[in-house]
Amino acid sequence: MHAAAGSDRMKSGMKVLFICPTVAGYIGGTETVVGQLARRVKDKVELTVLSATPSGKPLIDSTGFELLTLPFLGRDSRYNRLLSKLLMTSRFKIESYSFFRSLAKSDIDLTRYDAIVSFYEADAYLLERQYPALRARCHHLLPGVSMRGFFRRVPAQRVRFFGYRAAPRAKRKWHVDVQSLPLGVDEVFFPPELPAYPHDRRLVFVGRLDKSKHIDWLADFFVRSGLAARGYRLDIIGDGPLQASMQANYGPASGIHLHGRQRAEDVARMLRQAFLLLHPTDLESFGLTILEGMAAGVPVITHALDSVKVWAGDHPCYAAHLDHASWLNEIESFEQRTRWEQTSSRNLAFAQEFTWDRIADQVLAIVQCRPE
């Protein structure tokens, strides 16, 4: 077990534990949520964040709160992938079970916390199963639920969904009512002034490099459409299981540049220099990357998912699903300077309605059992 720097600056008051095994070593929507909430509640409660031991420098800034880490089998590790095939279960479940085994062997005493918050469904399930005496202290802020029998173990009233995809599914499949929370945007993404029409045609993708985000399709589309020869480039920010194959397949000559995982301020800087944000995903509980792109004043092209349209309306541009012609047509339409500037201004104004401070206040109300 490792306690990171920052534990000597613990705040007095209510003791709150965030459990998110991946937050110190991965980049993704849930990890962004935890990092943003931690920044905003650390001055109001005595906060501890419990995560897995990262392979390198922790990606979460633990200044002002305690960061505890434990070993686990991460979703991208070779042994996890092997176990996933042998046991025919998801890599996400394996990493959660591995993490909770490490927790059981550690000297971490969960009873010293007044409130315990989990952010992944397998973590929530194991927390309720292995620590039933602490149920009244537990709150589960999840992107969704897919595990059979989850709500037989976890009370629905202790659950909130981040985003708008999961609640209708839970109602339809398990006949439970779960409240939804929106996500917020970090102020670092907002430009100091209204962006000017960019002369560099930089297309940007931000997200996990896996099949659900269709990053492999996007790279193939970029090459096949001949966009590089027309002065476009594709910047890909993020890591994941497809990273190695993409590095092997696409060199600088292709016009595709892979930047790996980056901190929020670096992602924001690259977005503010972008021509368009491309997000050809099939699976979003909310679409935080879309909101961050709009906050940077960048037009966004994505797929018309109900979980995105419910909050974003017509602010993103929706291309036909994995349709080369449709995506190319949307990209080319922003070569019209007027359309780009109008979309940029409109997106920026809309994104300013979403703040992490507001979301953090709602989360604090939940864990302190106050009316929201």
N, C-alpha and C positions, 0 to 999 in steps of 0.2 A: 504494500500500500504506500502511496506517495501523497504527501500534502504539499500543494504548490504554494508559491509565494503569494502573499495577500491574506493569509489566515491570521496575521497579527493585527489586522485592521477590522476584525469582526465587530458588528454593531450590536448594541444591546437591544432587548425587546424580544418579540416573537421569533422563535427559532424555526426556520423554514428550510426544507431539504428539497432540492430539485434532483431527480434521478433521470439522467439521460446518458447512457453508456457511450454514445457516439459523439457527443458535443465537443470533446477535446481533440478529436482526430479526424472528423469528417466534415464535409460541406454539403448541406442539403437544407430543405425547407424547415424541417423540425429543428435542426441544429441552429439555424438562424433564429427561430422563435425563442429557443432557450437562451441563446446569447443575448438577444435584445431584452428579454424580460429580466434576466439577471442584472444587466446594466441599470435597469430602472427601479428594481425593488431592493437592491443592496443597501441603499441609504435609508430604507424604511423598515426593514426587518433584518434579523441576524441570519444571513443567507449562507448555505452550503450547497455546492453543486457536486454531485457524485457522478463520475464518468469513468470510462476505461482509460488505461494508460496509453497515450498516443505513441506512435512510432518515432515521431520527431517532436518539435516544439509544439506545445498545446496551441490549438487554434482559437481558444476562447481566452479573453483577457480576464484574469482572475483578480485584478486589482480591486480591493474593497470587499472581497468575500473569500470564503474558503473553497478551494478546489481539491477534492479527494479523488484519487484514481486507483483503479483495480485492474488486473490483467483479465483479458477475455479473448474469445475467438471472434475476431471481427468478420464482418460479412464478406470481405474481399480476401481473407486469408485462405491459403491453400487447404488447410485442414478443415476449415468451415465448409468450403465447397465440396470436399470429399464427403464429409458427414451429411451434407444436404442431399447428395445423390444417394448415399447408402440408406438414409432414414426417410427419404422422400418427403422432406419438409423444407420450409423456407430457411434461407440463411439468416433472416432477421430473427426468427425464433431461436436458432442455434446460438446466435450471439447473446440474446437475452438470457437463455438458460445458462450459458457459460458465465455470464456476468453475475447472475444471482448465486451461482455456486461459489464464485470468488467472494461475494459479499457474505455468504454464510460462514466462510472460513476466516473472514477478517475480524478485526476487533471493533468494527463500526457498530455503535449502539443506536439503532433507529428510534428507540424509545425516548431519546433526549430531544427529539424534534416535535414541535407543536403541530406542524403541518408538513406532509410529505406529498410531493407532486411528481407524477410520472407523465411521460410524453409519448410513449409507444405502447401499443396494445399488449404485446407480450410482457413488457415490464409491468404494466398495470395488473395483468392476470397473475403473474408470479408474486407480485407484492401482496395482493389480496389472498393468495393461496398460502404463502409461506409466513405471512405476518397478519393473521386474521384479527389479533387483538388490537392492531393499529388501524382497523378499518375506518373508524370515525375521524382519523387524522388524515386520511388519504384523499387526494383529488387527482383526477386523471384528465389531462388536457391533450386530446388525441387527434391525429389527422383522420382517423377512421377506425373501424373494427371489421375484421373478416373472420376471426376465430369462432368456430362453432362452440357454443356453450359459454361464450365470454360473459354474457349478461346473467347467466346462472351463477357465476362466481362474483362478478363485479356489479354492484348496484348501479342502475342507470342514473340515479340522482347524484352519484359521485363523479359522473362523466360529463365533460364538455367537449365538443368537437371544434377544432380550429378549421374554419372553412365550411362550405355549404354542400359538399358532395355526400357526406356520410350520414347526416341526420335523416333524409328521406329514405335511404337504404335501410337504416336501422329500424325505422318505423314500419317499412314494408316487410322486412325479413323477420324481425324479432318482436315487432309490436311494442316497441319501447319509444318513449319520447325523450330525446336528448337535445339540449340547447346547443346552439352554434355561436361561435365567436369569430369575428373577422380577424385579419392580420393587419399589421401596421408596416410602416416604411421608416427606415432609418433616415435621420436628417442629413446624413452624409451624401445621400443620393441626390438631394435637391441642388441644382446649380445656383451659383450666386446671382445669376441674371438669366433672362430668357435666352435659350440657346440660339445661336445663329445657324443658318443652313450650312451643313458641313460639306466641304468640297471633297473630302476623302470618303469613299464609298465603303465604309467598314461595317460589315454585318457581324452581329455579335450573338452568340449563344451562351447562356449561363445556366448551368445545371449539372446534374449527375449524368455521367456518360454511361447510360444503360439503354436497353431496348425500349422501355416505356417512354423515354424522352425522344426516341427516334433520331438520335444524333448521327447514327450511321446513315440513315436515309438522308438527312440534311447534308452531310458531307458529299454523298453521291450526287444529290441534286445539284449542289454547287458546282461540282466538276462537270457534270453532264450538260448543264445549262450554259457553260462557257462564260460564266460571270467574271472569272479572273482576267480573261482577255479583254474585258470591257472596263477594267479598272477596279473591280470589286475585290475585297478580301474577306475571309471568314475567320473571325477570332472566336475560339472555343475556350471557355473558362469552366473548369471543373475537372473532377476525376471520377473514376469508377471502373467497372469491369471491361469496358470497351476501350479504355485509354491506350493500352499497349498495342492493340491491333490498329488503332487509328494512327498512332505514331509511326507504325511500320508502313501503312498504306498511303499516308499523305505527308509529303515533305513540303518545305517552303515554296518550291516551284509550283505546287498546286494552288497556291493562294490561300491555303488553310494554315492557320497558326494555332497550335495547342499550347495553352498557357498553364495548364494544371490548375490546382486549387489556389485560390487567392483570398486575401482578407477583404472584408467588406469595403474598406476605403479604396482598395485597388480595383475592385469590381466597379465601384461607383465611378472612379476616374475613367475607366475604359468605356463604361456606358455613356458618360457625358461626351465622349469623343466619337460615339457611334452614329452611323447613318440609320440603321434599323436594328431592332432586337427581334430575332427569329426564335420562335418557341413551339416547335411542332410536336407537342406532347399529347399523349392519349390519357394521361392520368394526373389529375390535379385535385387536391382537396380544396384549394383556394386559388393558387396561382401567384405566389409572392413575387416570383421573378418578373411577372408581367407588371405588377404594381411598381416594383423598383425601376423597371425600364421607363414607365410612364413618369415616375417622379424625376427621373433624369432628363425628361423632356424628349424622349426618344419614341417615335412611332413603333408600334408592336404588331407583328403578324403572328397569329397562332391559330389553333383549331377551335371551333365553336363548341366548347364543352359547357354543359349546364352549370357546373360549379364555378366557372369563370364568368359566364354571361349574367348570372344572378347578381353579382356585385359590380362588374365592370361594364355591363351594358354594351353600347356600341363604341366604346373608346378604343379597344383593340380592333385591328382589322382581321377578319376571319377568312382564311383561305380554305378551299376544299381539302378534305382530309388526304394528305400525302399525294396531292395532285401536282405534278411538276408545272403544268401550264398555269394553274391557278396561283401557285406560289410565285412563279416568275412574273405573272401579270401584276400581282400586288406589289412586288419589289419595284418593278419598273414604274408603277404609278407614282412612287415617291420621288422619281426624278423630276417631277413637277415641283418646283420650289414652293409655290403657293400652298399646295396640298401638304407638303412636309411641314411648313411653318405653322399652318393652321392646326394640324394634328398635334404637333409638339406642344403648342400653347394650350390647347384644350386638355391634353393628357396631364400636363403639369398642374393645371388648376384643379383637375379632378383628384389627383394623387394627394394634394395638400389636405384633403378631407380625412386622410388616414394617418394616424400617428401611433407610434409605439407607446407613448406616454398614456394615451387613452386606453389602450389594450391592457397595459400593466396595471392601471387602476382597477379595471374589471377583474383581473386575475387576483389582485390583492383582496378585493371584496369577496371573492369566492373562498380563498383560503382562510380568511378571517371570519367567514360565515356571516357577512353583512349583506343586506340587500344590495343588489348591483345597481 
